[in-house]
C-alpha cells in the first residue's frame, strides 16, 4: 500500500476513534417542578399489554380494609392497649399507582394527585432528615449515642399552676436518660434494634404490637441495643423527637427546604404529628411529627411526590447533578441490619431473601407502609413504581407483571 494511502487510512481511523470518545452520554431525565414528561410503554420498549395487566391486577386486589382510615384503625391497631387515635385520619382513595422508567412516567392509574396517608413510608422521610443531619455535621456519627444530643424537653400547653399531686415530679421529659436508653446509638434507632424503653405521647413502648404474654409487658429484661429487631412506632417517634432537637426546627421544614422543593415535589404534602406531641423549642411551640400513621398523623402525600422521592433514592441521592443526600447515606440505608437482614435504615426494606417479592431481583428495595403503600425501586431496570392500597399478598403479583413488560 502506498505510503500516502497508509497515512490517509491512519488519519481517518484516528478521527473516527476520537469522535467515539467525545460522543456525550445521554443525561438521565429528571422531571422539573410542575411537569413530568410521559411516554407510552411502547415508546420505551415495554409491553403495553403487560402494563395493563398489572393495573387490572391491582384493581382486582385492592386491600380489603375500609376506605375510612379511622374505621380501619379501630379494626386493627386501635385494639392494642392505649390504641386510641391521637393524630388525624382522612378517608383514602381508590387503588392508585405510578410507573416511572428511566425517569419518564409510562403509566399511572387511580388518583395519583390525591394526598392520602402513606403510613410507614413516612419513616423513609424521617431517616432522610436524620441523614441530612449527619451530612451537615449536626450528628457527628450514627455510632454516637443519642442521649448526648437530646436535652431535657418541655412539653407545650401545660397548666400554669401545677396541682399538688404533681409536686416533686419531673417537669421536663428526658427520653434518653434511663441506664438502658443512654446506650442507644442513632444507628440502633434507625435500624429498629434499640429496644428503647419508655412512654411517649401517651403510648408505652410495650403497647405497640404487644407481646401475647402480658407478663412481659412491664418487667421483661431489655435486649442489648443492636441485638434484636422489633418494628415499633413508639421508638420511631422517639427518633423523630431526637431529630427535632438536633435540627431545632420542625422536621417538615427541614424536609421541604433540603429535599422536596429541590426534587420538584408539589406543595400539597403534609407531615403531621399528634395533638399532644407539641414541645417548647427555642421559645416557640413546635410539633414533633410521627414516623407513621399508627395512631393517626404521619405523611399525607400524593403518588407523584412519592415517585419523585423514589427516583431520588434510585439515583443515590442525586437529582439532576445536585447531591441532595450523600451517596454514602443511601448506601448505608441499604446496608442489611445484622439482626434483620431484610431491613436497612427505616424504612428501606431489602429484597435480599426474595421472600416478599420473589419475582424481583435481590438488589431491589422498597419503602413500605401499611395499606399497603409501596415505593418499589429497581436499580437493575432503572424503575420506580408507586403502588397504593393493594393487598400485601398481591405485592409480588404486580411487580412480576410489570417486570414481564421488559421481556421481548
PyMOL commands that set and color helices and strands:
alter all, ss='L'
color gray80, all
select helices_A, chain A and resi 3-22+42-44+48-60+69-74+77-79+119-135+146-149+164-166+181-183+186-191+205-207+216-219+233-247+251-260+303-314+327-333+392-404
alter helices_A, ss='H'
color red, helices_A
select strands_A, chain A and resi 96-101+104-109+116-117+154-155+199-200+203-204+270-281+284-289+298-301+318-319+322-323+348-350+365-369+373-378+383-388
alter strands_A, ss='S'
color yellow, strands_A
deselect
rebuild
show_as cartoon
